[in-house]
Amino acid sequence: MKPPIKPRSLPTTLPLASYASPDEPVLLGPEGAVTAAQFFSQAAALAATLPQAGFAVNVCETRHGFMAGFAAALMRGHTTLLPPAAGPRHWEPLFESYPHAYLLTDGELAADAGAVDVRPALRREPGTAWPAPGIDAGLVAAVLFTSGSTGQPTAHAKTWAQLWQGAGALERALQWPEHAACAVVGSVPPQHMFGLEATVMLPWRSGVPVFGHRPLLAADLEQALRGLARPAWWMTTPLLMRAPLAHGVLPGLDGVLASTMNLPADLAAAAEVAWKTRVIEIYGSTETGAVAWRRTAAEILWTPLPEVSVAQADSGFFAAGGHVNPAVRLNDELRLDADGRFEWLGRSADLVKIGGKRASLAALNAILGRIAGIEDGVFLLPDANDASDIKTTGDAALRASHRLVVLYVSTSLAPVELRKALRGRVDPAFMPRPLYRVPQLPRDANGKLPRAALMSLLEQCRRQQGHGVVHDVVQADHPALTGHFPGDPVVPGALLLSRIADAIHSCFPASETGELKDARFHAKLRAGQHFTIRVDMDCGNARFEVRLRGVEPAMLASGRWNVVPRPVCAEHAPLTHS
């Protein structure tokens, strides 16, 4: 591996932020602007309430709350612990590993014993704290956690110098001028590495304001952009770009910065045309921070950030230089160009070998995402024996498997139609069997797919295979029969369909009925007649037959119902599908 670019020497103390004057806004939003002097005063007041020593577990939901809590911990000389997700099961174990840890919150958790509520400090009157306080460059400012191959949290420490340098490299890659006149709107949580870099460190380093909340819906994003009164950069994920693209024009966008999952080139191109702006994608990881960038609509190759280089050694590919210090081994397969740029070929641990052929799951997912009608989807190795996050890879490995599975979201493509679309695009060795259509994939707040949640969803889909039989009868006093053929009441077809839907739910409790594809009524069903409903489930289709018990003609009704499994979120709890 060639030696990395020689790093520049840094002072022992670096500023918290680079705002040009005490009146410059740090945060913007419906509540009004928070100036630099006011923000530093809020952070100082909060710092005074923190324990003498310890670790801050920052689970604040608003950008304002997180930034104030992070700044206060830095001013106190404390390290902030950032769990991989907001759920208690992610941050509670940290208190066992870090006995002196305390919780920073701006929500309901404030009532918990030992939690520090940041909200009183945020309500302080405008302060006069100026200039920005200095922070020890060698302080371990943050420890971010990812789930490794064992499913246990893996810690990655970042010094203040690394975070400050990384933000500066990102600023130069985006070609922002000194004290840029833009604002930042973030739809990614600040507890994630990309969110921390793009919505906290970059605004602080560049001296630009950030929107104080995290808009997720297209209408909320549009409202946020209209209310800023200055051009904005939207920090987001490829998944979150789709809904606003269908929603219409986004006003006042100076640029879009996307990361955490692969950005399809056609999505980037459509966004650039619709929003009349640049869409930049970031390549990086929790271990490294941002490493490289590209304008995905126009180029395949990635350009390393200033002072960062990517090189190959016998054991793989490494990133080094600048904020990536020491060098970090990348869990990816790359093709390096002589000018230092590179092409990403796939995750090292995503390689599969079937029938003597090799393919990358990431490449297969990219093919799946380009099929018209696919809203989201993933290829899955159900027999892989690890519980790692599908976006977090470990040592290079070829996983042998005889069958891949696809979980996908679509309102228009049935499994048989998707299978036809994949033929010709995917080598027969990698054709998925089976394909399951689901209401949504269990992506977490960062857009990633935890393997445990995927496997739970897959298990739900598998439970939908097979058949079930329900015995039923509609009594003569049922209210739906009143006035329906008096003297010889016939069970209405709508009531019978309702009983069929109940039977599907009874036989397959992890399912939800979707569109009724077809239904035929072959004979009349009268009150008091006993009947059976047989349901045969296969690949999201529930075929049903309703028959009288022991009376001819036996067949009463038949048809087909679209059925999908109830979605599972990253916390492994059922979600209500709407």
Buried (B, 14 or more C-beta within 10 A) or exposed (E): BEEBBEBEEEEEBBBBBBBEEBEBBBBBBEEEBBBBBBBBBBBBBBBEEBBEEBBBBBBBBBBBBBBBBBBBBBBBEBBBBBBBBBBEEBBEBBBEEBEEBBBBBBBEBBEEEEBBBBBEBBEBEEBEBBBBBBBBBBBBBBBBBBBBBEEEBBBBEBBBBBBBBBBBBBBEBBEBEEEBEBBBBBBBBBBBBBBBBBBBBBBBBBBBBBBBBBBEEBEBBBEBBEEBEBBBBBBBBBBBBBBBBEBEEBEBBBBBBBBBBBBBBEBBBBBBEBBEBBBBBBBBBBBBBBBBBBBBBEEEBBBBBBBBBBBBEEEBBBBBBBBBBEBBBBBBBBEBEEEBBBBBBBBBBBBBBBEEEEBBBBBBBBBBBBBEBBBBBBBBBEEBEBBBBBBBBBEBBEBEBEEBBBBBBBEEBBBEBBBEBBEEEBEEBBBBEBBBBBBBBBBBBBBBBBBBBBBBBBEBBBBBEEEBEBEBBBEEEBEBBEEBEEEEBBBBEEBBBEBBBBBBBEBBEBBBBBEBEEBEBEBEBBBEBEBBBBBBBBBBBBBBBBBBEEEEEBBBBBBBBBBBBBBBBBBBEEEEEE
